[in-house]
Amino acid sequence: MAALTVDAYAQAADPAPLGKMVNLGGYRLHLYCTGKGRQTVVLSPGGGDFSIAWYLVQQRLESSARICSYDRAGSAWSDAGPQPMTMRQEANEVERALRISGEKGPYILVGHSIGGLVMMTFAEGYPDETAGIVLVDTPSPDSTLGYWGKLVRVRDLAKRTIPPVHTMETGSPIPIADAEREQAMKFKSRKIGAPFDRLPPEIQKLQLWAQTLPPKVGLTEETDYTPEEFEFLYELEDFGHPFGNKPLVVMIGMVDHASHEEKITAKRAERTLSTNSKVIEVEDSGHAIPLEDPSAVVGAIRETMEAVLHHAPLKQ
């Protein structure tokens, strides 16, 4: 089959959102909730991803639970929101969107990659609304990563205080300069590649639209508090079971990490966030487990749901 490209699906108008647009006070967050069940599962996308990346997992779970995915502020259908866009800000926006929409907690929080750190931040900030947690190939807060052109242990750059949650009045979006927008567009892929080619054709079309949208806000290193948030979560991990005995599953995609024992060890250490935890190593998947092996993620979520429902330990 021919590769899907942006030219083939150029549209005059944005496609209709899959879910609802929730007004958070001058800006809207796209929240896509499907299915029915006694428990509600919240799916947080990885960095640069959208609610669409959870489509295969969401479809498999909606017969047994209420499933909610979302687009973080400024991406896909969601409006640009207050800045700086911290993980604390995002967790607050997700909590409010769920509450305004009448979705019932406490929630099973599921986050892929950086989305896992957002869900850890949610669990820390809203413990009464957190029932269980699944971290899907989430980086360790002690990670060495590429950050603004530098390969560094990100938390080592922490030197400021994480700002409070903002409204549109106290932290309005930073306008993006034309030159910055044009530069960003040079790096956007105009075709569907792996692993997004595993999505149904109609959903690939939405992915292509979302990944080729021009950025909605300006970003600078000065307004990026990732180092401070990594340091906060690193200290949280060091605190000693900050999530108590809430069921916690840590998933690791082994294809990308087979030769990186240090990274695997750091990710395994995330299980210490709870006394009721387990690690699942997914042998046939790399980082993008929700797309490469959605059944593994579904199994981990169902196992967490069962442990929450019966107030039971996770099976080792």
Disulfide bonds with the S-S distance in Angstrom:
Cys33-Cys68 2.11
